[in-house]
Amino acid sequence: MNFTNCTYSAELQTYRHQVYAAVYSVILAPGLLCNVLALWVFRVYVRETKKAVVFMMNLAVADLLQVLSLPLRIYYYLNDTWPFGRPLCMFCFYLKYVNMYASIYFLVCITVRRCNLIMCPLQYQRATRRGDACVCVLVWLLVCLGCLAFPLLRSDLAATELPVCFSELPMRSVSIPTAFTLLVMAELLGFVLPLVLVLACACLTAGSLRQVTAGAYPDRGEKRRALRMVLSCAAVFLVCFAPYHVTMPLDFLAKAKLLSCASRDLVLRCHPVTLCLASLNCSLDPLMYYFTTHEFWRRLSKPEVPESMTFSRRLSCMTGGEEAEED
């Protein structure tokens, strides 16, 4: 049934703008400070490290890119107008989804690598930083290509010169089967598959605590540190990205006017909240680095930069326990 008589009230738009402006204003400063600090720590203190940190650095870059676009978003939602031109609007709109899905896949990479440390330590030792860098390039390439669908599905506003952006960008007219196919692909590849991998790694890592591993890292302390990191990744994943991907198909149905008016209004009020939760990851990820990597917070309390390679041999928490090696 098509509910074409539902109205989109000005009050609902005001509510959405207030939610976005409030949440983005709250996460702007800590997101910027914490991600810049995280990149500095990774670059200055762990540049000799062979593995694991590469994925964290790329996750911090993805978060920082989103944070840098927040001032423009805040301006738009506070002033209800976009004076910066269509190209910048589309770029900021596109950047939001690139950050979301890049963060999802880098969280998966961190989780799989930490699980690999416990379950297959010999295979973990054979991994190189160059190999991790290639994985990161592949992730960025796939995410950037896949997220092109989001701006391409928005209508061209050049003829109308409407000063709107982001959530108010009108959709192009596409067939229901095409829209449904794109939605299913986004859900499966962008959320369901990563979720299965994260939860599987969490279960395997937790189960390894009951076993005595014959390998390079048999101690239970190392397993607990790995489990803490895996569970932190899973928590960020579930808190930030699960709610959004639950409401995303409902938002599609609401905008396609396939829901009752009451259901449509509820979905359109809930969806901005879940989208804000997805943005919250840029502030939660640095907390994950701080509370799950002993060397990270320990070194933040020391102003001096280490002069010798001996520091890299003590990065058991950050790199999974291996000593620094040459590629």
FITOR-989891 format. One record per residue (C-alpha): x negated, y negated, z. Coordinates in pm, whole numbers. Layout:
    east   north      up
       X       Y       Z
...
***
This chain:
    east   north      up
       0       0       0
    -131    -347     -95
     -68    -612     172
     -96    -919     -51
     110   -1141     178
    -146   -1152     459
    -289   -1498     513
    -648   -1590     598
    -610   -1855     867
    -843   -2147     926
    -855   -2040    1290
   -1006   -1706    1189
   -1274   -1876     981
   -1355   -2111    1270
   -1386   -1813    1503
   -1626   -1636    1266
   -1842   -1946    1226
   -1858   -2000    1602
   -1964   -1641    1664
   -2238   -1653    1401
   -2369   -1993    1512
   -2376   -1897    1881
   -2549   -1561    1837
   -2803   -1683    1580
   -2892   -1979    1802
   -2954   -1745    2096
   -3181   -1504    1908
   -3373   -1764    1702
   -3635   -1874    1957
   -3709   -1536    2121
   -3703   -1361    1783
   -3953   -1605    1634
   -4184   -1613    1937
   -4181   -1239    2005
   -4237   -1128    1646
   -4519   -1377    1587
   -4676   -1259    1913
   -4631    -895    1814
   -4801    -950    1478
   -5085   -1134    1651
   -5137    -850    1899
   -5124    -586    1626
   -5368    -781    1408
   -5617    -894    1672
   -5623    -601    1911
   -5544    -295    1706
   -5690    -365    1363
   -5935     -75    1408
   -5654     170    1483
   -5607     437    1220
   -5238     523    1244
   -4892     432    1376
   -4932      55    1405
   -4882       1    1031
   -4512      82    1060
   -4471    -144    1364
   -4641    -431    1181
   -4406    -395     884
   -4107    -379    1117
   -4222    -704    1279
   -4263    -863     934
   -3908    -761     838
   -3774    -908    1163
   -3972   -1230    1119
   -3838   -1281     766
   -3484   -1269     897
   -3560   -1504    1187
   -3705   -1762     947
   -3371   -1776     762
   -3165   -1829    1077
   -3197   -2212    1094
   -3024   -2244     756
   -2752   -2002     864
   -2698   -2194    1188
   -2671   -2522     995
   -2409   -2374     764
   -2193   -2228    1039
   -2208   -2545    1248
   -2131   -2782     959
   -1909   -2561     739
   -2095   -2666     427
   -2399   -2554     227
   -2594   -2844      69
   -2911   -2647     -16
   -2811   -2504    -354
   -2695   -2165    -474
   -3042   -2001    -523
   -3142   -2056    -160
   -2800   -1937     -43
   -2828   -1614    -239
   -3185   -1559    -122
   -3090   -1597     247
   -2786   -1376     192
   -3006   -1112      25
   -3275   -1141     293
   -3027   -1044     564
   -2965    -703     408
   -3329    -647     317
   -3419    -702     682
   -3145    -471     805
   -3231    -174     585
   -3608    -227     603
   -3576    -225     983
   -3369      93     969
   -3625     277     760
   -3928     152     951
   -3761     268    1274
   -3721     606    1105
   -4089     604    1004
   -4199     525    1361
   -3971     797    1499
   -4081    1063    1251
   -4449     980    1304
   -4419    1000    1683
   -4228    1329    1658
   -4491    1455    1416
   -4757    1380    1677
   -4591    1618    1923
   -4461    1889    1692
   -4741    1903    1431
   -5050    1737    1586
   -5291    1871    1325
   -5082    1733    1041
   -5058    1405    1231
   -5436    1383    1256
   -5472    1427     882
   -5259    1120     812
   -5447     803     717
   -5370     435     743
   -5388     414     365
   -5117     676     340
   -4899     486     587
   -4951     168     384
   -4831     350      71
   -4519     464     257
   -4453     104     364
   -4486     -23       6
   -4242     245    -108
   -3994     151     167
   -4008    -218      73
   -3965    -137    -295
   -3665      90    -245
   -3498    -143       5
   -3547    -454    -212
   -3406    -276    -517
   -3118    -117    -328
   -3013    -442    -161
   -2983    -624    -494
   -2629    -487    -510
   -2519    -721    -227
   -2591   -1055    -404
   -2499    -913    -746
   -2149    -831    -621
   -2089   -1197    -534
   -1920   -1427    -786
   -2097   -1707    -968
   -2004   -2035    -797
   -2184   -2259   -1046
   -1862   -2358   -1222
   -1669   -2446    -908
   -1952   -2599    -704
   -1795   -2475    -382
   -2022   -2562     -84
   -1983   -2215      70
   -2230   -1938     145
   -2277   -1604     324
   -1950   -1455     448
   -1740   -1697     237
   -1903   -1602     -94
   -1626   -1459    -315
   -1657   -1103    -441
   -1676   -1011    -806
   -1384    -817    -941
   -1486    -449    -954
   -1281    -134    -984
   -1188      55    -669
   -1387     368    -776
   -1700     157    -837
   -1666     -22    -503
   -1600     307    -325
   -1910     468    -483
   -2133     178    -378
   -1988     186     -27
   -2047     560      12
   -2405     527    -113
   -2475     242     129
   -2332     441     420
   -2509     768     336
   -2850     634     235
   -2856     328     460
   -2714     476     778
   -2610     843     792
   -2937     993     662
   -3159     769     881
   -2933     840    1180
   -2968    1217    1130
   -3347    1185    1109
   -3370     968    1422
   -3145    1194    1629
   -3320    1510    1506
   -3659    1367    1602
   -3524    1266    1943
   -3394    1619    2005
   -3717    1784    1887
   -3933    1553    2098
   -3715    1604    2405
   -3720    1980    2354
   -4100    1982    2331
   -4119    1870    2697
   -4014    2223    2795
   -4282    2386    2583
   -4658    2417    2610
   -4796    2293    2280
   -5105    2460    2141
   -5269    2175    1958
   -5449    1848    1987
   -5214    1686    2241
   -5074    1943    2485
   -5031    1719    2788
   -4684    1633    2910
   -4776    1268    2970
   -4836    1219    2598
   -4507    1390    2522
   -4322    1163    2762
   -4473     853    2600
   -4374     982    2257
   -4023    1060    2381
   -3993     712    2530
   -4079     557    2193
   -3844     788    2001
   -3555     721    2239
   -3620     345    2220
   -3602     359    1839
   -3280     560    1863
   -3132     311    2112
   -3212      11    1890
   -3071     201    1594
   -2743     288    1767
   -2690     -49    1939
   -2772    -267    1640
   -2684     -74    1326
   -2420     186    1414
   -2139     -65    1492
   -2197    -253    1167
   -2184      60     954
   -1862     168    1128
   -1689    -161    1046
   -1839    -206     698
   -1592      28     520
   -1307    -118     727
   -1415    -468     621
   -1405    -354     259
   -1051    -221     303
    -945    -543     475
   -1083    -765     199
    -924    -538     -61
    -593    -597     120
    -544    -226     182
    -476    -267     555
    -178    -403     740
    -198    -770     837
    -257    -693    1206
    -529    -436    1127
    -688    -671     877
    -705    -952    1130
    -861    -721    1390
   -1124    -593    1148
   -1212    -943    1027
   -1265   -1047    1390
   -1473    -742    1484
   -1695    -735    1175
   -1879   -1063    1256
   -1963    -925    1601
   -2112    -609    1454
   -2306    -811    1197
   -2450   -1018    1481
   -2549    -697    1661
   -2735    -594    1345
   -2925    -926    1363
   -3006    -868    1728
   -3265    -606    1634
   -3516    -880    1551
   -3526    -962    1923
   -3493    -605    2055
   -3776    -457    1847
   -4049    -664    2024
   -3906    -545    2358
   -3948    -190    2232
   -4317    -258    2159
   -4364    -412    2502
   -4192    -152    2718
   -4298     163    2530
   -4662      85    2449
   -4877      45    2759
   -5170    -107    2572
   -4949    -373    2415
   -4833    -534    2741
   -5162    -467    2920
   -5355    -658    2657
   -5109    -948    2656
   -5229   -1028    3010
   -5590   -1055    2895
   -5686   -1372    2710
   -6011   -1242    2568
   -6036   -1056    2240
   -6225    -727    2274
   -6565    -736    2110
   -6637    -364    2073
   -6475     -62    1919
   -6432      94    2261
   -6094     -71    2295
   -5958     122    1999
   -6036     448    2179
   -5798     354    2460
   -5491     302    2241
   -5329     631    2335
   -4985     476    2377
   -4990     270    2064
   -5133     530    1826
   -5015     849    1987
   -5333     937    2170
   -5586     973    1890
   -5920     803    1891
   -5988     546    1621
   -6134     698    1310
   -6251     573     975
   -6016     642     684
***
